Amino acid sequence: MTRDFDKDSTDHKLIDWIITPIYIALFVSILVVFDPPQRIATCFSRKLHKWILDLMNICIVLNIRFATGARYRVIGKPHLPKDRSVIIVSNHQSMYDIPMIMWECRDREVGFIAKRELGRWIPSISLSLRRLGSVLIDRKDAAKAVRQIEEFGRTKESERQVAAVFPEGTRARDGVMRKFKSTGLKALISNMPTAVIQPVAIRGNWRLLRYSFWPVPYGTSIELEFLEPLDPAGREIGEVIAEVEKVIASRVG
């Protein structure tokens, strides 16, 4: 694992301010431009909608790479067998974790557990979360959220699809991985008994938003690492969760 993520770069202050309006303008344009085609696609087919969403995700990734000069690297390949359901478990550093994971896992439709607020008023993002197999939970109502996750898991299990979850519950804005909140992940695993777990370690993504867009730092290092998949069949769920948390934490650093 590289250690570029530990360096607090202060060498790009001027260029940070130069690239920030360019990056933000491109990012907003991507969300706005892809919103109407997604809405039209929902009238035709889910497959078409996903194809358009994939295009949007790669545009977001390319904007990060070229507008901010980010060094972006993917290590390993996602294990996404089509004959069974899959649970992607990842640490959470930035809102960009989602499009990056979706692009790298584009061979499958990936549904996320996301907070309810993301389902409103955000061009492209809100629509895709509502229409393409994700679940929007109310984090203020824990009992209802668990029921929603259970139903989400049952749906993914029956469809042999992919569910993704960030068990920290919120973004680690300083890059330090927080302890997993196991309730949601436990509900997901319980309702997806044939699922294989694909752990993902994300490093450096938090730096893009460390100043809340003002400015966007130039030249960050970002890595997505797809770790060895884990089959939880026949094992105690708490033990499985502890192992997944440990292996991700060991790679986040």
TARAVEN-V788827 format. One record per backbone hydrogen bond with DSSP energy under -1.0 kcal/mol. CO is the residue of the C=O (numbers start at 0). NH is the residue of the N-H. E is the energy in kcal/mol with one decimal. If there is no record, write none. Layout:
# TARAVEN-V788827
[[CO,NH,E] [CO,NH,E]]
This chain:
# TARAVEN-V788827
[[2,5,-1.6] [3,6,-1.4] [6,8,-1.3] [11,15,-3.0] [12,16,-1.6] [13,17,-1.6] [14,18,-2.7] [15,19,-1.5] [18,22,-3.1] [19,23,-2.8] [20,24,-2.2] [21,25,-2.2] [22,26,-2.7] [23,27,-2.8] [24,28,-2.1] [25,29,-2.3] [26,30,-1.9] [27,31,-2.5] [28,32,-3.1] [29,33,-2.0] [33,37,-1.5] [34,38,-2.1] [35,39,-2.5] [36,40,-2.5] [37,41,-1.6] [39,42,-1.6] [40,43,-1.9] [40,44,-1.7] [44,48,-1.8] [45,49,-2.5] [46,50,-2.1] [47,51,-2.1] [48,52,-2.3] [49,53,-2.7] [50,54,-1.7] [51,55,-2.1] [52,56,-2.5] [53,57,-2.1] [54,58,-1.7] [55,59,-2.2] [56,60,-2.2] [57,61,-2.6] [58,62,-2.3] [59,63,-2.0] [60,64,-2.4] [61,65,-2.8] [62,66,-1.9] [63,69,-1.3] [67,218,-3.1] [70,221,-3.3] [72,223,-2.2] [74,225,-2.8] [84,195,-1.8] [85,162,-2.7] [86,197,-2.8] [87,164,-2.6] [88,199,-2.5] [91,171,-3.0] [93,96,-1.7] [95,99,-1.9] [96,100,-2.5] [97,101,-2.8] [98,102,-2.2] [99,103,-2.3] [100,104,-1.8] [102,105,-1.4] [104,107,-2.1] [108,161,-1.2] [110,163,-3.1] [111,134,-2.6] [113,136,-2.8] [114,117,-1.7] [115,118,-2.0] [116,119,-1.3] [121,125,-2.1] [122,124,-3.0] [123,127,-2.3] [124,128,-2.2] [125,129,-1.9] [126,130,-2.3] [127,131,-2.2] [134,113,-2.7] [136,115,-2.9] [137,140,-1.7] [140,144,-2.4] [141,145,-2.3] [142,146,-1.8] [143,147,-2.4] [144,148,-2.4] [145,149,-2.5] [146,150,-2.2] [147,151,-2.6] [148,152,-2.8] [149,153,-2.3] [150,154,-2.2] [151,155,-2.4] [152,156,-2.5] [153,157,-2.4] [154,158,-2.0] [155,160,-2.7] [160,85,-2.0] [161,110,-2.7] [162,87,-3.1] [163,112,-1.4] [164,89,-1.9] [165,168,-2.0] [166,180,-3.1] [170,172,-1.2] [171,174,-1.7] [181,185,-2.9] [182,186,-2.1] [183,187,-2.1] [184,188,-2.7] [185,189,-2.3] [186,190,-1.3] [188,191,-1.0] [191,194,-1.9] [195,86,-2.6] [196,229,-2.9] [197,88,-1.8] [198,226,-2.1] [199,90,-1.1] [200,224,-2.6] [202,222,-2.4] [203,206,-1.2] [204,207,-1.3] [206,209,-1.0] [208,211,-2.0] [210,213,-1.6] [219,70,-3.2] [221,72,-2.3] [222,202,-2.6] [223,74,-3.2] [224,200,-2.5] [229,196,-3.2] [231,234,-2.3] [235,239,-1.9] [236,240,-2.6] [237,241,-2.2] [238,242,-2.0] [239,243,-2.5] [240,244,-2.7] [241,245,-2.1] [242,246,-2.4] [243,247,-2.2] [244,248,-2.5] [245,249,-2.0] [247,250,-1.0] [247,251,-1.8] [248,252,-1.8]]
